Protein backbone atom coordinates (compact mmCIF):
# COMPACT_ATOMS: atom_id res chain seq x y z
CA UNK A 1 0.00 0.00 0.00
CA UNK A 2 2.91 2.34 0.83
CA UNK A 3 4.54 1.65 -2.54
CA UNK A 4 1.30 2.45 -4.37
CA UNK A 5 0.99 5.73 -2.47
CA UNK A 6 4.55 6.66 -3.44
CA UNK A 7 4.14 5.76 -7.10
CA UNK A 8 0.78 7.51 -7.31
CA UNK A 9 2.19 10.67 -5.72
CA UNK A 10 5.31 10.57 -7.88
CA UNK A 11 3.33 10.14 -11.09
CA UNK A 12 1.00 12.92 -10.12
CA UNK A 13 3.98 15.13 -9.32
CA UNK A 14 5.40 14.68 -12.80
CA UNK A 15 2.08 15.57 -14.45
CA UNK A 16 1.56 18.62 -12.25
CA UNK A 17 5.20 19.60 -12.62
CA UNK A 18 5.00 19.43 -16.39
CA UNK A 19 2.07 21.80 -16.37
CA UNK A 20 3.81 24.15 -13.97
CA UNK A 21 7.01 24.23 -16.01
CA UNK A 22 5.25 24.76 -19.30
CA UNK A 23 2.63 27.30 -18.19
CA UNK A 24 4.94 30.32 -17.61
CA UNK A 25 6.86 29.55 -20.77
CA UNK A 26 3.78 29.10 -22.91
CA UNK A 27 2.10 32.19 -21.47
CA UNK A 28 5.20 34.28 -22.17
CA UNK A 29 5.30 32.89 -25.71
CA UNK A 30 1.68 33.85 -26.36
CA UNK A 31 2.36 37.50 -25.52
CA UNK A 32 5.02 37.74 -28.24
CA UNK A 33 3.62 39.09 -31.51
CA UNK A 34 6.74 38.58 -33.61
CA UNK A 35 6.83 36.04 -36.41
CA UNK A 36 7.72 32.52 -35.31
CA UNK A 37 11.40 31.62 -35.63
CA UNK A 38 12.58 29.58 -38.59
CA UNK A 39 13.83 26.86 -36.26
CA UNK A 40 12.09 26.09 -33.00
CA UNK A 41 14.37 24.87 -30.22
CA UNK A 42 12.93 22.59 -27.56
CA UNK A 43 14.77 21.60 -24.39
CA UNK A 44 13.97 19.36 -21.46
CA UNK A 45 14.29 19.48 -17.69
CA UNK A 46 14.29 16.38 -15.49
CA UNK A 47 11.79 17.45 -12.85
CA UNK A 48 12.31 14.44 -10.60
CA UNK A 49 16.07 15.07 -10.57
CA UNK A 50 15.42 18.73 -9.84
CA UNK A 51 13.31 17.66 -6.87
CA UNK A 52 15.99 15.33 -5.57
CA UNK A 53 19.14 17.36 -6.34
CA UNK A 54 18.27 20.92 -5.34
CA UNK A 55 18.10 22.24 -1.82
CA UNK A 56 14.56 23.53 -2.38
CA UNK A 57 13.52 20.21 -3.89
CA UNK A 58 15.04 18.21 -1.06
CA UNK A 59 13.26 20.39 1.47
CA UNK A 60 9.98 19.98 -0.39
CA UNK A 61 10.44 16.20 -0.60
CA UNK A 62 11.24 16.00 3.11
CA UNK A 63 8.06 17.91 3.95
CA UNK A 64 6.02 15.62 1.74
CA UNK A 65 7.64 12.46 3.14
CA UNK A 66 6.92 13.62 6.68
CA UNK A 67 3.26 14.14 5.81
CA UNK A 68 3.09 10.86 3.89
CA UNK A 69 4.63 8.90 6.76
CA UNK A 70 2.18 10.40 9.26
CA UNK A 71 -0.78 9.52 7.06
CA UNK A 72 0.63 6.05 6.38
CA UNK A 73 1.04 5.50 10.14
CA UNK A 74 -2.60 6.47 10.66
CA UNK A 75 -3.68 4.01 7.98
CA UNK A 76 -1.43 1.25 9.35
CA UNK A 77 -2.87 1.72 12.84
CA UNK A 78 -6.43 1.36 11.57
CA UNK A 79 -5.44 -1.67 9.50
CA UNK A 80 -3.80 -3.37 12.50
CA UNK A 81 -6.86 -2.71 14.64
CA UNK A 82 -9.06 -4.29 11.99
CA UNK A 83 -6.77 -7.32 11.70
CA UNK A 84 -6.78 -7.66 15.48
CA UNK A 85 -10.58 -7.56 15.53
CA UNK A 86 -10.74 -10.17 12.76
CA UNK A 87 -8.37 -12.45 14.68
CA UNK A 88 -10.47 -12.07 17.83
CA UNK A 89 -13.60 -12.94 15.91
CA UNK A 90 -11.92 -16.03 14.47
CA UNK A 91 -11.04 -17.15 18.00
CA UNK A 92 -14.61 -16.60 19.22
CA UNK A 93 -16.33 -18.05 16.13
CA UNK A 94 -16.68 -21.53 17.62
CA UNK A 95 -18.48 -20.33 20.76
CA UNK A 96 -20.68 -17.60 19.25
CA UNK A 97 -24.23 -18.15 18.14
CA UNK A 98 -24.60 -18.05 14.33
CA UNK A 99 -26.64 -14.82 14.46
CA UNK A 100 -24.07 -13.08 16.66
CA UNK A 101 -21.22 -14.32 14.45
CA UNK A 102 -22.98 -13.05 11.34
CA UNK A 103 -23.59 -9.68 13.02
CA UNK A 104 -19.93 -9.36 14.07
CA UNK A 105 -18.76 -10.38 10.59
CA UNK A 106 -21.03 -7.70 9.15
CA UNK A 107 -19.52 -5.14 11.51
CA UNK A 108 -16.02 -6.21 10.45
CA UNK A 109 -16.93 -5.91 6.78
CA UNK A 110 -18.30 -2.43 7.45
CA UNK A 111 -15.03 -1.49 9.17
CA UNK A 112 -13.10 -2.87 6.22
CA UNK A 113 -15.11 -0.70 3.80
CA UNK A 114 -14.48 2.29 6.06
CA UNK A 115 -10.75 1.48 6.01
CA UNK A 116 -10.82 1.43 2.21
CA UNK A 117 -12.55 4.82 2.23
CA UNK A 118 -9.90 6.19 4.59
CA UNK A 119 -7.23 4.87 2.21
CA UNK A 120 -8.84 6.66 -0.74
CA UNK A 121 -9.16 9.89 1.25
CA UNK A 122 -5.54 9.69 2.36
CA UNK A 123 -4.44 9.00 -1.20
CA UNK A 124 -6.32 12.11 -2.38
CA UNK A 125 -4.88 14.18 0.44
CA UNK A 126 -1.38 12.99 -0.46
CA UNK A 127 -1.95 13.91 -4.09
CA UNK A 128 -3.04 17.40 -3.02
CA UNK A 129 -0.05 17.72 -0.70
CA UNK A 130 2.32 16.61 -3.46
CA UNK A 131 0.77 19.12 -5.86
CA UNK A 132 1.27 21.91 -3.32
CA UNK A 133 4.89 20.90 -2.78
CA UNK A 134 5.56 20.83 -6.50
CA UNK A 135 3.76 24.12 -7.11
CA UNK A 136 5.85 25.75 -4.41
CA UNK A 137 9.06 24.42 -5.90
CA UNK A 138 8.14 25.48 -9.41
CA UNK A 139 7.20 28.95 -8.27
CA UNK A 140 10.90 29.18 -7.45
CA UNK A 141 12.24 27.32 -10.50
CA UNK A 142 9.86 28.71 -13.15
CA UNK A 143 11.62 32.09 -13.51
CA UNK A 144 15.02 30.38 -13.46
CA UNK A 145 13.92 27.93 -16.17
CA UNK A 146 12.68 30.86 -18.24
CA UNK A 147 16.01 32.71 -17.85
CA UNK A 148 18.01 29.63 -18.80
CA UNK A 149 15.74 28.92 -21.77
CA UNK A 150 16.02 32.49 -23.04
CA UNK A 151 19.80 32.49 -22.58
CA UNK A 152 20.03 29.23 -24.52
CA UNK A 153 17.69 30.44 -27.28
CA UNK A 154 15.14 27.78 -26.38
CA UNK A 155 11.48 28.34 -27.29
CA UNK A 156 9.92 25.57 -25.18
CA UNK A 157 10.96 23.48 -22.18
CA UNK A 158 9.28 20.15 -21.41
CA UNK A 159 9.65 17.60 -18.66
CA UNK A 160 12.21 14.90 -19.43
CA UNK A 161 9.65 12.18 -18.63
CA UNK A 162 7.63 13.33 -21.68
CA UNK A 163 10.62 12.92 -24.01
CA UNK A 164 10.83 9.68 -25.95
CA UNK A 165 14.22 10.51 -27.39
CA UNK A 166 16.52 13.51 -27.31
CA UNK A 167 20.17 14.37 -27.48
CA UNK A 168 21.75 15.17 -24.11
CA UNK A 169 22.60 18.68 -25.26
CA UNK A 170 18.93 19.73 -25.02
CA UNK A 171 18.68 18.73 -21.35
CA UNK A 172 18.92 21.87 -19.20
CA UNK A 173 18.63 20.06 -15.87
CA UNK A 174 22.29 20.51 -14.88
CA UNK A 175 22.10 24.23 -15.55
CA UNK A 176 18.89 24.53 -13.53
CA UNK A 177 20.33 22.58 -10.61
CA UNK A 178 23.53 24.68 -10.67
CA UNK A 179 21.48 27.89 -10.59
CA UNK A 180 19.21 26.63 -7.80
CA UNK A 181 22.01 25.69 -5.39
Secondary structure, DSSP 8 states (H G I E B T S, - for coil): -HHHHHHHHHHHHHHHHHHHHHHHHHHHHHT--S---SS--EEEE-HHHHHHHSHHHHHHHHHHHHHHHHHHHHHHHHHHHHHHHHHHHHHHTTTS-HHHHHHHHHHHHHHHHHHHHHHHHHHHHHHHHHHHHHHHHHHHHHHHHHHHHHHHT-SEEEEGGG-SS--GGGB-HHHHHHHH-
